[in-house]
Amino acid sequence: MQTYQIEHDVPMTHRVSFDLPPNSPVGSAKIIVLFPDSPTPSEETQPRFTNMAEYLAWHDTQPASGRSPEEIDRQIREEREGWSD
């Protein structure tokens, strides 16, 4: 199997066109498109708070997890039981 690696920018139209080397075989081929992993959120996109009042105001706008305190405690207990000594 022959492999050619071609780097190309994907435009807003999502259409990509490229020429293969002249000595490339003709016929059936598999084309694989690899995108880089999504970047992890940078510190700039993470909420920053200068005091507790700012944090609490932000916290009040966040949706509830939907779990009871007992469910959270059970998950913590199960996680701790899985730790090796």
PyMOL commands that set and color helices and strands:
alter all, ss='L'
color gray80, all
select helices_A, chain A and resi 43-45+52-59+69-81
alter helices_A, ss='H'
color red, helices_A
deselect
rebuild
show_as cartoon
